[in-house]
Amino acid sequence: MNAINVIAPYKWNGLWVFDDPRVGLVREPFVAGADTMIDRVVADIPDAEHGFTMIFSTTPFPGHQHRLDWRREESGGNVYYAEQLGLEGWLCPALLKYFTEAPERLYVQTKARV
């Protein structure tokens, strides 16, 4: 498993989704609050709905902008809280394609694609 992961979410049919052929995911949606978090963190990224870069890790890394703290298991996934945003978001079981178990913390950076 990588220490730092990179995906490129985009809007499809009104939903934030991402593809990652490396782990077998196509149009994997962000729902149940995770979509609202994304709306907030990409508000200043031009044309984000056509794709932006999201970098995430279980350890802090230079340039990370947000920390998500694990709150609880729910409906087969895990709920995380972003204190900076004052929001909770549910991450589906696809999270386990990247980690062997739900991490206590996730560190995230979002930026425009180049």
trRosetta pair geometry for C-beta under 8 A, 3 or more apart (Angstrom, degrees):
i j d omega theta_ij theta_ji phi_ij phi_ji
1 98 6.7 105 -153 180 112 47
1 99 6.7 97 -165 -101 154 41
1 100 7.1 -119 -30 -34 153 85
2 5 5.3 129 80 -76 124 72
2 98 7.6 -50 49 -153 91 86
3 57 6.0 23 150 -138 65 117
3 58 7.9 -99 -160 37 62 87
3 59 6.9 -26 -176 31 100 117
4 55 6.2 -2 -179 -173 105 101
4 56 7.5 156 -158 79 61 31
4 57 4.6 -38 -105 -75 66 120
4 61 6.1 47 -97 -63 124 164
5 55 7.2 158 83 -155 47 52
5 56 5.4 -23 64 65 96 81
5 57 6.8 160 16 -76 73 62
5 98 5.3 -25 -66 -143 163 129
6 53 6.4 -22 -162 -164 102 96
6 54 7.1 151 -153 81 52 51
6 55 5.3 -17 -99 -101 79 73
7 18 4.5 38 167 -179 124 152
7 20 5.7 -61 -113 -68 102 118
7 53 8.0 149 82 -155 38 50
7 54 5.2 -17 65 63 83 102
7 56 7.8 -8 14 13 99 109
8 18 6.3 145 70 -138 44 101
8 19 7.7 -21 63 48 89 78
8 51 5.0 13 166 -162 105 104
8 52 6.9 174 -154 76 67 28
8 53 5.9 -30 -102 -97 78 53
8 54 7.2 174 -92 17 26 80
8 113 6.3 46 -137 -86 117 127
9 16 5.2 16 178 -177 126 98
9 17 6.6 157 -148 81 78 25
9 18 4.4 -64 -90 -68 64 104
9 30 6.9 -1 -130 -12 140 129
9 38 6.5 -84 114 -141 160 143
9 51 7.2 166 90 -133 37 53
9 52 6.4 -16 64 54 81 81
9 54 5.8 35 1 -9 105 130
10 16 7.5 161 84 -145 18 60
10 17 6.6 -33 66 64 66 74
10 18 7.1 117 15 -94 69 59
10 49 6.6 72 -165 168 66 41
10 50 6.0 -8 -140 -179 112 19
10 51 4.2 -25 -81 -76 110 67
10 52 7.6 149 -81 9 63 62
11 14 6.7 -1 -174 -120 105 13
11 15 6.8 149 -151 72 64 30
11 16 6.1 -43 -93 -89 62 52
11 17 7.6 97 -137 19 20 81
11 49 3.9 -21 8 -159 127 90
11 50 7.5 -38 32 -60 90 34
12 15 6.0 -33 68 63 69 83
12 17 4.8 -38 30 28 117 131
12 27 5.8 -82 74 -132 158 106
15 29 4.8 -28 159 -131 136 114
15 30 7.3 166 174 50 88 64
15 31 7.3 -24 -146 -76 117 86
15 35 6.8 -77 -151 -111 69 135
16 29 6.8 109 80 -156 56 65
16 30 4.3 -24 88 43 111 114
16 34 7.7 -129 74 117 130 89
16 35 5.1 169 22 -123 115 82
16 38 4.9 68 -97 81 171 162
16 39 7.9 -131 -43 -51 133 71
17 27 4.4 -5 174 -157 147 59
17 28 6.0 143 -160 64 80 37
17 29 4.9 -41 -94 -90 86 57
17 30 7.1 -158 -83 4 35 75
18 25 7.0 30 99 120 80 125
18 27 7.8 147 58 -120 20 20
18 28 5.6 -32 61 56 72 93
18 30 7.8 51 -5 -32 98 100
18 54 7.7 -83 -88 36 149 127
19 25 6.3 179 -150 105 38 77
19 26 5.2 16 -122 -123 93 53
19 27 6.5 6 -74 -41 85 45
19 28 7.4 147 -89 8 34 86
20 23 5.0 11 115 36 115 96
20 24 7.7 -5 94 40 77 28
20 25 4.6 28 48 52 86 107
20 28 7.4 -29 18 11 95 131
20 97 7.5 139 88 121 134 142
21 24 7.1 39 -158 -81 38 28
21 25 7.7 -119 -68 50 25 55
21 26 7.6 40 -82 -71 69 87
23 94 7.8 111 121 -168 130 89
23 97 4.0 96 173 169 138 125
23 98 7.0 -51 -83 -63 164 69
24 97 7.2 -143 49 -132 88 136
25 28 4.2 -20 -176 -35 119 130
25 94 5.9 71 -101 -148 137 130
25 97 6.6 -168 -39 41 120 175
28 92 7.5 -148 -177 59 103 133
28 94 5.2 92 -161 -106 143 172
29 35 7.8 -14 172 -72 89 115
29 92 7.9 69 75 -10 70 143
30 34 4.0 -117 -173 111 98 113
30 35 4.8 149 110 -71 94 68
30 37 8.0 -102 166 53 134 98
30 38 5.8 89 98 -17 157 139
30 89 7.6 -5 -177 -177 103 127
31 34 6.4 31 51 44 24 101
31 35 5.8 11 -110 -23 30 117
31 90 6.8 -29 91 71 71 108
31 92 7.5 51 39 -47 97 114
32 35 7.6 101 32 7 31 96
32 77 8.0 136 63 69 147 147
32 89 6.8 122 104 -161 71 58
32 90 3.7 -11 101 34 128 124
33 36 5.4 -49 -151 33 43 114
33 37 6.5 49 150 -22 68 98
33 79 7.7 38 62 -139 145 91
33 87 6.2 173 -173 170 102 101
33 88 5.2 -16 172 101 160 63
33 89 3.7 -156 114 -106 94 56
33 90 5.7 97 43 1 105 74
34 37 5.5 -47 -152 31 37 116
34 38 6.6 38 149 -19 64 102
34 89 3.6 112 -75 177 57 122
34 90 6.0 -96 -24 59 104 50
34 91 6.0 106 -81 -79 142 65
35 38 5.7 -52 -152 34 33 112
35 39 6.6 41 149 -24 64 100
35 89 7.7 164 14 -136 44 116
36 39 5.5 -44 -149 29 36 116
36 40 6.7 33 153 -17 63 104
36 87 6.0 -151 105 -156 113 145
36 89 6.9 -161 53 -91 87 105
37 40 5.9 -62 -158 36 31 110
37 41 6.3 12 157 -8 69 111
37 82 5.9 115 -129 6 122 147
37 85 6.0 102 -127 108 81 171
37 87 5.3 -177 -83 100 86 140
37 89 4.6 -59 -15 -49 131 147
38 41 6.1 -64 -139 43 31 99
38 42 5.9 5 171 1 70 116
38 110 7.9 147 -138 -101 70 153
39 42 6.8 -77 -143 47 17 93
39 43 6.9 47 156 -65 58 87
40 43 6.1 -27 -161 -26 30 114
40 85 5.5 113 103 -135 157 122
40 87 7.1 169 7 -7 152 152
41 65 7.2 135 -149 101 116 133
41 66 6.5 -60 -105 -34 138 145
41 85 7.4 -62 -57 -80 92 134
41 108 7.7 -15 -157 119 168 125
41 110 4.9 107 139 25 116 149
42 45 4.5 -59 -160 33 76 119
42 48 3.8 128 170 -160 127 166
42 52 5.6 -174 -124 10 125 165
42 110 5.8 -98 -78 153 80 145
45 48 4.1 82 91 -71 110 112
45 52 5.1 43 142 -110 155 140
45 110 6.7 -95 -44 139 146 106
45 111 6.9 167 -110 -162 125 26
45 112 5.1 176 -156 -72 98 78
46 112 6.4 16 48 -105 79 131
47 50 4.9 -27 167 31 96 114
47 51 7.9 -5 130 47 91 62
47 112 7.7 66 61 -135 89 105
48 51 7.5 -129 -169 77 40 18
48 52 4.5 -12 -140 -39 83 129
48 112 7.5 -102 -87 -103 75 70
51 113 5.2 0 120 -13 102 146
52 110 5.9 36 135 -173 129 95
52 111 6.7 177 -178 87 97 28
52 112 6.0 -67 -129 -113 89 34
52 113 5.8 -145 -126 -28 32 85
53 110 7.0 156 85 -154 57 48
53 111 5.2 -18 63 66 105 79
53 112 7.2 23 15 101 95 17
53 113 5.3 131 -36 -86 91 67
53 114 8.0 -9 -26 -1 135 76
54 108 6.6 -21 -167 -161 92 101
54 109 7.4 160 -154 82 45 51
54 110 5.3 -13 -102 -101 74 79
55 61 7.5 -88 135 73 123 140
55 63 7.9 35 67 100 142 113
55 64 7.6 -119 95 -98 104 77
55 108 7.0 148 81 -156 55 49
55 109 4.5 -4 56 56 105 99
55 110 7.8 -166 22 -74 70 34
55 111 7.8 7 0 15 106 102
56 98 7.9 34 91 161 115 160
56 106 5.5 -3 -168 -177 112 108
56 107 6.7 157 -151 79 58 49
56 108 4.9 -9 -100 -101 90 76
56 109 7.7 -167 -70 24 50 63
57 60 7.7 176 87 -75 116 5
57 61 5.4 73 36 -18 148 123
57 64 7.5 -102 41 -85 103 133
57 106 7.3 144 74 -156 29 63
57 107 5.3 -23 65 59 81 99
58 99 6.8 106 -56 -106 127 131
58 103 4.3 -141 -115 -132 110 150
58 104 7.8 79 -158 44 102 69
58 105 6.5 109 -159 79 63 72
58 106 6.5 -48 -98 -103 52 54
58 107 7.3 107 -159 12 6 90
59 107 6.7 -53 99 15 23 134
60 64 5.8 -130 -151 32 67 142
60 67 7.8 -29 -91 -92 93 110
60 107 5.1 155 -103 -92 47 162
61 64 5.3 102 56 -37 71 109
61 107 6.2 151 15 107 80 137
61 109 7.5 -86 78 -18 105 126
63 109 5.2 33 125 -110 92 151
64 67 7.4 71 138 -68 125 72
64 107 4.1 -14 -153 168 159 107
64 108 6.3 99 -156 58 95 24
64 109 4.9 -110 -115 -53 47 95
65 108 6.6 -55 57 97 79 70
65 109 5.3 107 1 -115 91 62
65 110 6.7 -72 41 25 137 75
66 82 5.6 -12 -172 -143 118 118
66 84 5.8 -122 -123 41 82 137
66 85 7.2 11 -132 -22 126 110
66 107 7.3 158 85 -156 51 48
66 108 4.5 -21 65 62 101 101
66 109 7.7 172 23 -77 79 36
66 110 7.9 20 7 -4 120 98
67 82 7.2 148 79 -132 46 68
67 83 7.1 -3 74 26 96 100
67 84 7.4 110 36 -11 73 111
67 105 6.0 -20 -170 -166 98 111
67 106 7.3 153 -159 79 49 48
67 107 5.7 -19 -103 -102 71 69
67 108 7.6 177 -83 18 24 81
68 80 3.9 27 171 163 112 135
68 81 6.8 145 -159 65 64 32
68 82 5.3 -37 -99 -77 73 80
68 89 7.6 -62 -134 50 128 107
68 105 6.7 147 77 -160 56 55
68 106 4.2 -5 54 56 110 99
68 107 7.8 -155 20 -69 75 25
68 108 6.5 47 -14 -12 107 120
69 80 6.3 145 67 -161 32 78
69 81 5.0 -28 62 60 91 89
69 82 7.9 160 15 -81 75 31
69 83 7.0 39 4 -30 121 99
69 104 7.3 -15 -150 159 66 67
69 105 5.7 -19 -103 -104 58 79
70 78 6.2 -38 -136 174 96 123
70 79 7.7 102 -161 81 54 53
70 80 5.8 -44 -94 -103 41 77
70 102 5.9 117 -119 139 133 110
70 103 6.7 -168 -48 102 123 49
70 104 5.1 -99 17 -143 123 37
70 105 6.9 -101 -9 -62 86 39
71 78 7.9 145 49 174 68 76
71 79 4.5 -51 61 100 113 98
71 80 6.3 168 0 -111 92 21
71 81 5.1 86 -54 -23 119 104
71 88 6.4 -26 2 -130 157 117
72 78 7.3 -179 95 -151 33 64
72 79 5.2 6 56 44 76 112
73 76 8.0 22 -180 -96 96 4
73 77 7.4 166 -157 92 63 30
73 78 5.7 -44 -106 -100 54 70
73 79 7.7 178 -106 9 6 82
73 102 7.3 179 -87 9 85 159
74 77 6.3 -27 73 69 69 75
74 78 7.1 117 26 -120 75 21
74 79 5.1 36 13 -29 127 110
74 90 6.2 -89 77 -120 118 115
75 90 7.2 9 55 -159 116 144
76 92 7.3 12 105 -156 97 68
76 93 5.3 -47 150 -48 98 115
77 90 5.2 85 97 175 135 94
77 91 5.5 -169 179 90 116 45
77 92 4.4 -76 -93 -119 133 30
77 93 5.6 -111 -89 -43 73 57
77 95 6.9 106 -150 6 87 121
78 90 7.2 155 81 -153 32 61
78 91 5.4 -17 64 59 83 94
78 95 6.3 -65 31 42 115 161
78 102 4.2 134 -68 -133 161 147
79 88 5.5 10 -179 -179 107 113
79 89 7.1 165 -150 84 64 29
79 90 5.3 -35 -94 -95 73 68
79 91 7.7 167 -93 16 23 72
80 88 6.9 163 84 -152 38 64
80 89 5.8 -20 61 63 86 79
80 90 8.0 155 17 -99 71 21
80 91 6.2 29 -3 -9 114 114
80 106 6.5 -24 -135 25 157 117
81 87 7.4 175 -149 95 58 38
81 88 5.0 -31 -96 -97 73 77
82 85 4.1 26 104 31 118 110
82 86 7.5 -41 91 13 76 21
82 87 5.3 1 51 60 102 83
82 88 7.8 178 16 -88 71 28
82 89 7.1 21 -9 6 108 109
83 86 7.1 26 -168 -73 34 47
91 94 7.6 -109 170 61 83 81
91 95 4.6 70 138 -58 120 129
91 102 7.8 146 77 -130 119 106
92 95 6.8 161 78 -14 44 88
93 96 5.6 -30 -178 17 69 113
94 97 5.3 -23 -173 2 62 118
95 98 6.2 -69 -174 40 46 103
95 99 6.3 -23 153 36 81 105
95 102 6.2 44 115 -107 139 78
96 99 6.2 -78 -121 70 43 67
96 100 7.2 34 -153 -156 83 15
96 101 7.3 8 -115 -105 97 23
96 102 7.4 -53 -73 -62 87 66
99 102 6.9 106 94 -103 131 21
99 103 5.5 -98 -148 -37 167 96
103 106 5.7 116 77 -65 128 77
